Amino acid sequence: MLLRIKPEDVEIGMYIHAFEGRWIDHPFWRNRFLVETPEQLALVRGAEVPHLFVDRARSRRATMANAAHGAGRSKYRASDEKDGPVSSGLPPADPLPTPDRIKPQKRSSYARERRRAAALVDKSKHAVFDMFEEARLGRAVEVAPLVPLAQSIGQSIERDSKALINLVRLKEKDEYTYLHSVAVCALMMNFARQLDLGESEVRDLGVAGLLHDLGKIAIADAILMKPGALERHERTVVENHPMAGFDLLAASADIPEAALDVCRHHHEKVDGTGYPDRLRGDQLSLYARMGAICDVYDAVTSNRPYKQAWTPCEALTAMQSWEGHFDRQLLERFADSLGIFPVGTLVRLSTGLLGIVIGSDGECAEDVVVRAFFDCDALDEFPPFDQSIAPSAEHPRIVGRDSPTFWRFDNWDATRHRILGS
């Protein structure tokens, strides 16, 4: 049920369904999101719209109970919250269901989808190889064959996102260049769906993933496969590949703008120290920032000539620590899209418990290990225990990350240190 209220009556914990008026009159690029921080609350209340609509079913129950009974300000009012990061207008993750509303969801068989994905990965690898060879011969890139390929990858992700993404991570060193493009395609499409982008954008970003490293045809194999550190002139050659790829694509017909953008800018950093154009912050499009995350994640979770692969958990933990490299809020949403989180992340389990991610486990490090410590129903801690959760798990499963602020962990760093040390 939707509740129509004025912006000044919004409280933390409400789920915004839509704004009245023009999109330009509010600072959010997405209409639907959960208000979780004082900064978001201030932006909503300052929006120059007459009214907005709150989805009661997707809001936190305590907040809506207060609103429905005219109780005035929620107990989670902005003045009570600790200072948090300033919002850049990116939408927070979808709200997590309360424990009594969690029900096991039907999913396609992980094993069955993994078998289907294996055939698709093999087909995709050969298609990307052929595309690279055509480009080496100086022929224009044809987008038409790539669109159905990206759509097939998108359909596999729709059935079970983890099956193909986990499989394509297990590439051999000599097939890295081609399967890396397939992996980034899958990661971009999965990420785009997490951000609720339109299907045409999802498709174009899949094509962008397949094309983003085309410029590597200009790099000699001796440099590309070198096991040791690169010399200065070799690094210059490598850093020229985004522009080389961009020039090849710009000379071809019907290349999506998203593909041109991602190809040129997937090595840029938000602090301006990337290449080739040294763009920073808002100068980088959403697509370019997504591409940077997906490209690096697949690179560091793959075996390379000069480095053994990190586990997904290790990769996201390290990427989170690289100051100035990625859009931090987008990186969190990327982790959400994979259901794999950096060490130390607070997550909700389908059992109604809260836990802290402590690492990876299982064959190929696909499982996430969570230290459960808090009961959401009883609102109380219990002696912590560790649980390994597989990507195919139905129940218990990781529902998603949760907010320490919402659960009133006033000193979250101290609480996390205590739990992880126990």
C-alpha positions as CSV (number, residue, x, y, z in Angstrom):
1,M,0.0,0.0,0.0
2,L,1.3,3.5,-0.9
3,L,1.2,6.4,1.5
4,R,1.2,10.0,0.0
5,I,3.1,12.4,2.3
6,K,5.1,15.6,2.1
7,P,8.9,15.4,1.9
8,E,9.3,17.0,5.4
9,D,7.3,14.1,6.9
10,V,9.7,11.4,5.7
11,E,11.6,9.4,8.3
12,I,14.6,7.1,8.2
13,G,13.3,3.6,7.5
14,M,10.7,4.6,4.9
15,Y,10.9,3.2,1.4
16,I,10.4,5.9,-1.2
17,H,8.3,4.5,-4.1
18,A,8.1,7.7,-6.3
19,F,8.4,11.5,-6.3
20,E,5.7,13.8,-7.6
21,G,6.8,16.4,-10.0
22,R,9.7,16.5,-12.4
23,W,12.8,14.3,-11.9
24,I,15.0,17.5,-12.0
25,D,13.3,18.7,-8.8
26,H,15.0,16.0,-6.6
27,P,18.6,14.9,-6.4
28,F,18.2,11.1,-6.8
29,W,18.7,9.3,-10.1
30,R,16.5,6.5,-9.0
31,N,13.0,7.0,-7.6
32,R,12.7,3.9,-5.4
33,F,15.0,3.4,-2.4
34,L,15.1,2.9,1.4
35,V,16.0,6.0,3.4
36,E,18.8,4.7,5.7
37,T,21.0,7.6,6.6
38,P,20.6,11.2,7.9
39,E,22.2,12.5,4.7
40,Q,19.6,10.7,2.6
41,L,16.9,12.0,4.9
42,A,18.1,15.6,4.5
43,L,18.2,15.3,0.7
44,V,14.6,13.9,0.6
45,R,13.3,16.5,2.9
46,G,15.0,19.2,0.8
47,A,13.5,17.9,-2.5
48,E,11.5,20.6,-4.3
49,V,8.5,18.3,-4.9
50,P,5.0,18.7,-3.4
51,H,4.5,15.1,-2.3
52,L,6.1,11.7,-2.6
53,F,4.8,8.1,-2.2
54,V,6.1,5.7,0.5
55,D,5.6,2.0,0.1
56,R,4.4,0.8,3.5
57,A,5.1,-2.9,2.7
58,R,8.8,-2.2,1.9
59,S,9.4,0.2,4.8
60,R,10.8,-0.7,8.2
61,R,7.8,-1.7,10.3
62,A,8.5,0.4,13.4
63,T,8.8,3.6,11.3
64,M,5.5,3.0,9.5
65,A,3.7,2.1,12.7
66,N,4.6,5.4,14.1
67,A,3.6,7.2,10.9
68,A,0.3,5.3,10.7
69,H,-0.6,6.2,14.3
70,G,0.5,9.8,14.0
71,A,3.3,9.3,16.5
72,G,5.3,12.0,14.9
73,R,9.0,11.6,14.6
74,S,10.4,8.0,14.3
75,K,12.6,6.7,17.1
76,Y,15.3,6.6,14.4
77,R,15.4,10.4,13.9
78,A,18.3,12.1,12.2
79,S,19.5,13.9,15.3
80,D,20.1,10.5,17.0
81,E,22.2,9.0,14.2
82,K,26.0,8.9,14.1
83,D,27.7,10.8,11.4
84,G,28.0,8.7,8.2
85,P,29.4,9.1,4.7
86,V,27.8,11.9,2.6
87,S,25.4,10.5,0.1
88,S,26.3,11.0,-3.6
89,G,22.7,10.3,-4.7
90,L,23.4,6.6,-5.5
91,P,20.5,4.4,-4.3
92,P,21.0,2.2,-1.3
93,A,20.3,-1.5,-1.6
94,D,16.8,-2.7,-1.6
95,P,15.4,-3.0,1.9
96,L,15.8,-6.3,3.6
97,P,12.7,-8.2,4.6
98,T,12.0,-8.5,8.3
99,P,12.5,-12.1,9.6
100,D,8.8,-13.1,9.7
101,R,8.5,-12.2,6.1
102,I,11.4,-14.2,4.9
103,K,10.5,-17.3,2.9
104,P,12.7,-19.7,1.0
105,Q,12.6,-18.7,-2.7
106,K,12.5,-21.1,-5.5
107,R,15.6,-21.1,-7.6
108,S,16.7,-23.0,-10.7
109,S,19.2,-25.8,-9.8
110,Y,22.7,-24.4,-9.4
111,A,24.3,-27.6,-10.7
112,R,22.0,-27.6,-13.8
113,E,22.6,-24.0,-14.6
114,R,26.3,-24.4,-14.1
115,R,26.2,-27.2,-16.8
116,R,24.3,-24.9,-19.2
117,A,26.7,-22.0,-18.4
118,A,29.7,-24.2,-19.2
119,A,28.5,-24.6,-22.8
120,L,27.7,-20.9,-23.1
121,V,31.2,-19.9,-21.7
122,D,32.9,-22.1,-24.3
123,K,30.8,-20.7,-27.1
124,S,31.4,-17.1,-25.9
125,K,35.2,-17.7,-25.6
126,H,35.4,-18.7,-29.3
127,A,33.2,-15.8,-30.4
128,V,35.5,-13.3,-28.5
129,F,38.6,-15.0,-30.0
130,D,37.2,-14.6,-33.5
131,M,36.3,-11.0,-32.8
132,F,39.9,-10.3,-31.7
133,E,41.3,-12.0,-34.7
134,E,39.1,-10.0,-37.1
135,A,40.3,-6.8,-35.4
136,R,43.9,-7.9,-35.7
137,L,43.3,-8.2,-39.5
138,G,42.1,-4.6,-39.5
139,R,38.5,-5.4,-40.0
140,A,35.7,-3.4,-38.4
141,V,34.0,-4.9,-35.3
142,E,30.5,-6.2,-36.0
143,V,28.2,-5.7,-33.1
144,A,25.3,-7.8,-34.5
145,P,26.7,-11.2,-33.5
146,L,27.6,-9.9,-30.0
147,V,24.0,-8.8,-29.0
148,P,22.5,-12.4,-28.9
149,L,25.6,-13.6,-27.2
150,A,25.2,-10.9,-24.5
151,Q,21.5,-11.7,-24.2
152,S,22.2,-15.5,-23.7
153,I,24.7,-14.5,-20.9
154,G,22.0,-12.3,-19.4
155,Q,19.5,-15.1,-19.5
156,S,21.9,-17.4,-17.7
157,I,22.4,-14.7,-15.0
158,E,18.7,-14.3,-14.7
159,R,18.3,-18.0,-14.0
160,D,21.2,-18.1,-11.4
161,S,23.7,-15.3,-11.4
162,K,26.3,-17.2,-9.5
163,A,26.6,-20.2,-11.8
164,L,28.2,-18.5,-14.8
165,I,30.1,-15.9,-12.8
166,N,31.7,-18.5,-10.6
167,L,32.5,-20.7,-13.6
168,V,34.1,-18.0,-15.8
169,R,36.4,-17.1,-12.9
170,L,38.2,-20.4,-13.2
171,K,39.9,-19.5,-16.5
172,E,43.3,-20.8,-17.5
173,K,46.2,-18.4,-17.9
174,D,46.4,-18.9,-21.7
175,E,42.7,-18.1,-22.2
176,Y,42.5,-15.2,-19.8
177,T,42.4,-12.5,-22.5
178,Y,39.2,-13.9,-24.1
179,L,37.4,-15.2,-21.1
180,H,38.1,-12.0,-19.2
181,S,35.9,-10.2,-21.8
182,V,33.1,-12.9,-21.2
183,A,33.5,-12.5,-17.4
184,V,33.3,-8.7,-17.5
185,C,30.2,-9.0,-19.8
186,A,28.5,-11.2,-17.2
187,L,29.5,-9.0,-14.2
188,M,28.4,-5.8,-16.0
189,M,24.9,-7.3,-16.8
190,N,24.5,-8.7,-13.3
191,F,25.6,-5.3,-11.8
192,A,23.2,-3.4,-14.1
193,R,20.3,-5.5,-12.9
194,Q,21.3,-4.9,-9.3
195,L,21.0,-1.1,-10.1
196,D,17.6,-1.6,-11.8
197,L,18.9,-0.2,-15.1
198,G,16.6,-0.7,-18.1
199,E,17.0,-3.8,-20.3
200,S,18.4,-1.9,-23.2
201,E,21.1,-0.6,-20.9
202,V,21.7,-4.1,-19.5
203,R,22.2,-5.4,-23.0
204,D,24.5,-2.5,-24.1
205,L,26.6,-3.0,-20.9
206,G,26.9,-6.7,-21.7
207,V,28.2,-5.8,-25.2
208,A,30.5,-3.2,-23.5
209,G,32.0,-6.0,-21.4
210,L,32.7,-8.1,-24.4
211,L,34.4,-5.2,-26.2
212,H,36.1,-3.4,-23.3
213,D,39.6,-4.9,-23.8
214,L,39.7,-5.0,-27.6
215,G,42.7,-2.6,-27.5
216,K,44.8,-5.5,-26.1
217,I,45.4,-6.7,-29.7
218,A,47.9,-3.8,-29.9
219,I,50.0,-5.4,-27.1
220,A,52.5,-8.1,-27.9
221,D,52.0,-11.4,-26.2
222,A,55.5,-11.1,-24.7
223,I,54.3,-8.1,-22.7
224,L,50.8,-9.3,-22.1
225,M,52.0,-12.6,-20.7
226,K,55.1,-11.4,-19.0
227,P,55.4,-13.0,-15.5
228,G,57.6,-10.2,-14.0
229,A,57.3,-6.5,-13.5
230,L,56.9,-4.4,-16.7
231,E,59.6,-2.0,-17.9
232,R,58.6,1.7,-18.3
233,H,58.2,1.4,-22.1
234,E,56.2,-1.8,-21.7
235,R,53.8,-0.1,-19.2
236,T,53.3,2.7,-21.7
237,V,52.3,0.2,-24.3
238,V,49.8,-1.4,-21.9
239,E,48.4,2.0,-20.8
240,N,47.7,2.8,-24.5
241,H,45.3,-0.1,-24.9
242,P,42.1,1.7,-23.9
243,M,42.6,4.4,-26.6
244,A,43.6,1.7,-29.1
245,G,40.4,-0.1,-28.5
246,F,38.3,3.1,-28.5
247,D,39.8,4.0,-31.9
248,L,38.9,0.6,-33.3
249,L,35.4,0.8,-32.0
250,A,34.9,4.4,-33.1
251,A,35.7,3.3,-36.7
252,S,33.0,0.6,-36.6
253,A,29.3,0.9,-37.1
254,D,26.5,0.7,-34.5
255,I,28.7,0.5,-31.5
256,P,26.7,1.4,-28.4
257,E,27.8,4.6,-26.6
258,A,28.2,2.6,-23.4
259,A,30.7,0.3,-25.1
260,L,32.8,3.3,-26.4
261,D,32.7,4.8,-22.9
262,V,33.7,1.7,-21.0
263,C,36.4,0.7,-23.5
264,R,38.1,4.1,-23.1
265,H,37.6,4.7,-19.4
266,H,37.6,1.4,-17.6
267,H,41.1,2.1,-16.2
268,E,40.2,5.6,-14.8
269,K,40.1,6.1,-11.0
270,V,37.8,8.4,-9.1
271,D,40.8,10.3,-7.7
272,G,42.0,11.2,-11.2
273,T,45.1,9.0,-11.2
274,G,43.9,6.5,-13.8
275,Y,44.4,6.6,-17.6
276,P,44.1,7.6,-20.4
277,D,42.2,10.9,-19.7
278,R,42.8,11.3,-15.9
279,L,39.1,11.9,-15.3
280,R,37.9,12.0,-11.7
281,G,34.7,11.8,-9.7
282,D,31.7,13.0,-11.5
283,Q,33.6,13.4,-14.7
284,L,33.3,9.6,-14.9
285,S,30.0,8.2,-16.1
286,L,28.1,5.5,-14.2
287,Y,29.1,3.0,-16.9
288,A,32.8,3.8,-16.7
289,R,32.8,3.5,-12.9
290,M,30.9,0.2,-13.2
291,G,33.4,-1.0,-15.8
292,A,36.4,-0.2,-13.6
293,I,35.0,-2.3,-10.8
294,C,34.1,-5.3,-13.0
295,D,37.4,-5.3,-14.8
296,V,39.5,-5.2,-11.7
297,Y,37.4,-7.7,-9.8
298,D,37.7,-10.3,-12.6
299,A,41.4,-9.6,-13.0
300,V,42.3,-10.2,-9.4
301,T,40.1,-13.2,-9.0
302,S,41.8,-14.9,-12.0
303,N,45.1,-16.7,-12.2
304,R,47.5,-14.5,-14.2
305,P,51.0,-15.2,-15.5
306,Y,52.4,-13.0,-12.7
307,K,49.9,-13.6,-9.8
308,Q,47.7,-16.3,-8.3
309,A,44.0,-15.5,-8.0
310,W,42.5,-14.0,-4.9
311,T,39.3,-15.4,-3.5
312,P,36.2,-13.3,-4.2
313,C,36.1,-12.3,-0.5
314,E,39.8,-11.4,-0.5
315,A,39.3,-9.4,-3.7
316,L,36.4,-7.3,-2.4
317,T,38.2,-6.7,0.9
318,A,41.3,-5.4,-0.9
319,M,39.3,-3.3,-3.4
320,Q,37.4,-1.7,-0.5
321,S,40.8,-0.6,1.0
322,W,42.1,1.1,-2.2
323,E,41.5,4.7,-1.4
324,G,40.6,6.8,-4.4
325,H,40.4,3.9,-6.9
326,F,36.6,3.1,-7.0
327,D,33.3,4.7,-6.3
328,R,32.8,3.4,-2.8
329,Q,29.0,3.2,-2.9
330,L,29.0,1.5,-6.3
331,L,31.5,-1.0,-5.0
332,E,29.1,-1.9,-2.2
333,R,26.3,-2.4,-4.7
334,F,28.6,-4.5,-6.8
335,A,29.3,-6.7,-3.8
336,D,25.5,-6.9,-3.2
337,S,25.0,-8.1,-6.8
338,L,27.4,-11.0,-6.2
339,G,26.2,-11.9,-2.8
340,I,29.9,-11.9,-1.7
341,F,31.1,-9.3,0.7
342,P,34.3,-7.9,2.1
343,V,35.5,-9.2,5.5
344,G,33.8,-7.3,8.3
345,T,30.5,-6.7,6.5
346,L,27.3,-7.0,8.5
347,V,24.9,-9.2,6.7
348,R,21.3,-10.6,7.3
349,L,20.7,-14.3,7.1
350,S,17.4,-15.8,6.0
351,T,17.2,-17.3,9.5
352,G,16.6,-13.9,11.0
353,L,20.1,-13.6,12.3
354,L,22.8,-11.0,11.8
355,G,26.4,-12.0,11.1
356,I,29.8,-10.7,10.1
357,V,31.6,-12.0,7.0
358,I,34.9,-13.5,8.0
359,G,36.1,-15.1,4.8
360,S,35.6,-17.8,2.1
361,D,35.4,-21.5,2.2
362,G,34.7,-24.6,0.0
363,E,35.8,-25.7,-3.4
364,C,37.0,-22.7,-5.5
365,A,36.3,-20.5,-2.4
366,E,32.7,-19.9,-3.6
367,D,31.2,-20.2,-0.1
368,V,30.9,-17.2,2.3
369,V,31.7,-17.8,5.9
370,V,29.6,-15.7,8.3
371,R,30.0,-15.4,12.1
372,A,26.4,-15.1,13.4
373,F,25.9,-13.2,16.7
374,F,22.6,-11.3,16.8
375,D,18.9,-12.4,16.8
376,C,16.7,-9.9,14.9
377,D,13.5,-11.1,16.6
378,A,14.9,-11.2,20.2
379,L,16.9,-8.0,19.5
380,D,19.8,-9.6,21.5
381,E,23.2,-11.1,21.0
382,F,24.0,-14.8,21.5
383,P,27.3,-16.7,21.6
384,P,28.8,-16.3,18.1
385,F,29.1,-19.3,15.8
386,D,30.5,-19.6,12.2
387,Q,28.5,-20.8,9.2
388,S,29.6,-21.5,5.7
389,I,27.0,-20.6,3.1
390,A,27.2,-22.0,-0.4
391,P,26.1,-20.0,-3.5
392,S,23.4,-22.5,-4.1
393,A,22.0,-22.4,-0.6
394,E,18.3,-21.9,-0.2
395,H,18.0,-21.6,3.5
396,P,20.0,-20.4,5.3
397,R,21.2,-18.0,2.8
398,I,22.6,-14.4,2.9
399,V,19.7,-12.0,2.3
400,G,22.1,-9.0,1.9
401,R,24.1,-6.5,3.8
402,D,22.5,-4.7,6.7
403,S,22.9,-1.4,8.5
404,P,24.7,-1.2,11.9
405,T,23.0,2.1,12.4
406,F,19.5,0.7,12.0
407,W,20.2,-2.0,14.6
408,R,21.6,0.6,17.0
409,F,25.2,-0.7,17.2
410,D,26.3,2.7,18.4
411,N,30.0,1.8,18.2
412,W,30.0,-0.6,15.3
413,D,33.9,-0.7,15.0
414,A,34.2,-1.8,18.6
415,T,31.3,-4.3,18.3
416,R,32.8,-5.8,15.1
417,H,36.3,-6.1,16.7
418,R,34.8,-7.8,19.7
419,I,32.8,-10.3,17.6
420,L,35.6,-11.1,15.2
421,G,38.0,-11.6,18.1
422,S,35.7,-14.0,19.9
